[in-house]
Amino acid sequence: MVENVRGDFAEIGVWRGEASRKLIRLSSSQGKKIHLFDSFSGMDEPGSFDSGFHPKGRFDTGGLAGFRSIMKSHGFSDNEYFAYDGFIPTCFEKVPNNVRFSFVIIDVDYYVPTRDTLNWIWPLISRGGILVLDDFKPMNDMECSKAINEFLRERNDYYRLDFLNFQLFLRKEV
Ligand SMILES: C[S@@+](CC[C@H](N)C(=O)[O-])C[C@H]1O[C@@H](n2cnc3c(N)ncnc32)[C@H](O)[C@@H]1O
């Protein structure tokens, strides 16, 4: 899949780490690091392109400490992953400048954080790397789908690999 592509793994929007735990195993099997991003205090206020289906604070895990404790209860120690707390884009500020990615999942539901994440992370994904965009409903031009539709219109350096269960898989052009 991305074994031969340079760069770490990342998940943006991790909630209780269910997908993260699978990604930790996958990244370490490829000898790569993994970076996990979340407010860890749940959703921010919905914006004008969001339905408001998720009120502020939904998916709160009790801060980074709460998240780490959930991960420990599943057998994952702190040193198996890097975690960055804070709202997007503040949580991106502590990532070292030389970090590049080979596999990224974005799952933050709302328009502005999805747009800001795409703007930040796309240039950091290596050529041949894979980006997974969750909850994409192409005909519903709201929330994360609006940001994804804009991204797809504005860029041409990707291939569509698959679209399955509302998850869009893109590969960055080699
Ligand atoms: C649907 S949940 C993610 C589920 C997770 N990917 C999984 O597979 O279990 C969305 C997550 O995005 C986070 N999130 C949403 N908006 C955010 C923002 N503006 N900044 C940081 N985190 C945000 C929420 O805290 C929540 O944990």
Ligand as a Chemical Component Dictionary entry (heavy atoms), coordinates in Angstrom:
data_LIG
# 
_chem_comp.id                   LIG 
_chem_comp.type                 NON-POLYMER 
_chem_comp.pdbx_formal_charge   0 
_chem_comp.three_letter_code    LIG 
# 
loop_
_chem_comp_atom.comp_id 
_chem_comp_atom.atom_id 
_chem_comp_atom.alt_atom_id 
_chem_comp_atom.type_symbol 
_chem_comp_atom.charge 
_chem_comp_atom.model_Cartn_x 
_chem_comp_atom.model_Cartn_y 
_chem_comp_atom.model_Cartn_z 
_chem_comp_atom.pdbx_ordinal 
LIG C1  C1  C 0  -16.090 11.500 14.399 1  
LIG S1  S1  S 1  -14.883 11.804 15.608 2  
LIG C2  C2  C 0  -13.474 10.880 15.023 3  
LIG C3  C3  C 0  -13.664 9.376  15.084 4  
LIG C4  C4  C 0  -12.392 8.592  14.893 5  
LIG N1  N1  N 0  -11.726 8.937  13.643 6  
LIG C5  C5  C 0  -12.685 7.102  14.923 7  
LIG O1  O1  O 0  -12.532 6.429  13.885 8  
LIG O2  O2  O -1 -13.062 6.597  15.982 9  
LIG C6  C6  C 0  -14.380 13.457 15.232 10 
LIG C7  C7  C 0  -13.244 13.950 16.083 11 
LIG O3  O3  O 0  -12.779 15.179 15.543 12 
LIG C8  C8  C 0  -12.414 16.044 16.599 13 
LIG N2  N2  N 0  -12.535 17.420 16.122 14 
LIG C9  C9  C 0  -13.599 17.959 15.474 15 
LIG N3  N3  N 0  -13.381 19.260 15.204 16 
LIG C10 C10 C 0  -12.137 19.553 15.678 17 
LIG C11 C11 C 0  -11.355 20.747 15.686 18 
LIG N4  N4  N 0  -11.821 21.889 15.173 19 
LIG N5  N5  N 0  -10.120 20.690 16.226 20 
LIG C12 C12 C 0  -9.658  19.521 16.770 21 
LIG N6  N6  N 0  -10.360 18.366 16.802 22 
LIG C13 C13 C 0  -11.591 18.374 16.253 23 
LIG C14 C14 C 0  -13.403 15.726 17.703 24 
LIG O4  O4  O 0  -12.899 16.059 18.977 25 
LIG C15 C15 C 0  -13.615 14.215 17.528 26 
LIG O5  O5  O 0  -12.784 13.492 18.396 27 
# 
loop_
_chem_comp_bond.comp_id 
_chem_comp_bond.atom_id_1 
_chem_comp_bond.atom_id_2 
_chem_comp_bond.value_order 
_chem_comp_bond.pdbx_ordinal 
LIG C1  S1  SING 1  
LIG S1  C2  SING 2  
LIG S1  C6  SING 3  
LIG C2  C3  SING 4  
LIG C3  C4  SING 5  
LIG C4  N1  SING 6  
LIG C4  C5  SING 7  
LIG C5  O1  DOUB 8  
LIG C5  O2  SING 9  
LIG C6  C7  SING 10 
LIG C7  O3  SING 11 
LIG C7  C15 SING 12 
LIG O3  C8  SING 13 
LIG C8  N2  SING 14 
LIG C8  C14 SING 15 
LIG N2  C9  SING 16 
LIG N2  C13 SING 17 
LIG C9  N3  DOUB 18 
LIG N3  C10 SING 19 
LIG C10 C11 SING 20 
LIG C10 C13 DOUB 21 
LIG C11 N4  SING 22 
LIG C11 N5  DOUB 23 
LIG N5  C12 SING 24 
LIG C12 N6  DOUB 25 
LIG N6  C13 SING 26 
LIG C14 O4  SING 27 
LIG C14 C15 SING 28 
LIG C15 O5  SING 29 
# 
